[in-house]
Amino acid sequence: MIEVTRLDGKTYYVNPHQIEYIEANPDTTLVMLSGKHLVVRESYEEILDRIVRYRRLIGAFKSEE
């Protein structure tokens, strides 16, 4: 799970495998596979970095090399 902060300051944890895509217009919006949209304070780059760190932590990249 990765930590994200909604615009109201509440912190949530999101399963990055459930993110379909990320929009940056100008707010960062996570569009989930369920169709739900989450607008977060973090930039696209921060979210991407957190996803990469999470995937390294669980060893996901080993099968992708």
C-alpha positions as CSV (number, residue, x, y, z in Angstrom):
1,M,0.0,0.0,0.0
2,I,1.1,3.6,-0.6
3,E,0.2,6.6,1.4
4,V,-1.6,9.5,-0.3
5,T,-3.1,12.7,1.1
6,R,-6.5,14.0,-0.1
7,L,-7.0,17.7,-0.5
8,D,-8.7,17.9,2.8
9,G,-5.6,16.7,4.6
10,K,-6.8,13.1,5.4
11,T,-4.2,10.4,4.8
12,Y,-5.2,7.2,3.0
13,Y,-3.5,4.1,1.9
14,V,-4.1,2.9,-1.6
15,N,-3.2,-0.4,-3.3
16,P,-1.1,0.8,-6.2
17,H,-2.1,-2.3,-8.2
18,Q,-5.7,-0.9,-8.3
19,I,-4.6,2.4,-10.0
20,E,-5.7,2.3,-13.6
21,Y,-4.0,5.6,-14.5
22,I,-3.0,9.0,-13.0
23,E,-4.1,12.4,-14.3
24,A,-2.2,15.6,-13.6
25,N,-4.4,18.5,-14.5
26,P,-3.2,20.5,-12.4
27,D,-4.3,18.4,-9.4
28,T,-3.1,14.8,-9.3
29,T,-6.0,12.4,-9.7
30,L,-5.8,8.7,-9.2
31,V,-8.3,6.8,-11.3
32,M,-8.9,3.4,-9.8
33,L,-9.9,0.2,-11.6
34,S,-13.3,0.5,-9.8
35,G,-13.8,3.9,-11.6
36,K,-13.4,5.9,-8.4
37,H,-11.4,9.1,-8.7
38,L,-9.1,10.2,-5.8
39,V,-7.7,13.8,-5.9
40,V,-4.5,13.9,-3.9
41,R,-2.0,16.5,-2.8
42,E,1.1,14.6,-4.0
43,S,2.5,15.3,-7.4
44,Y,2.6,12.7,-10.2
45,E,6.3,12.2,-9.6
46,E,5.8,11.6,-5.9
47,I,3.1,9.0,-6.6
48,L,5.2,7.3,-9.2
49,D,8.2,7.2,-6.8
50,R,6.0,5.6,-4.0
51,I,4.7,3.0,-6.4
52,V,8.3,2.1,-7.5
53,R,9.5,1.9,-3.8
54,Y,6.5,-0.3,-2.9
55,R,7.0,-2.6,-5.8
56,R,10.7,-3.0,-4.9
57,L,9.7,-3.7,-1.3
58,I,7.5,-6.6,-2.3
59,G,9.9,-7.8,-4.9
60,A,7.7,-7.2,-7.9
61,F,10.5,-6.1,-10.1
62,K,12.4,-9.4,-9.8
63,S,9.9,-11.1,-12.2
64,E,10.0,-8.1,-14.6
65,E,13.8,-7.9,-15.2
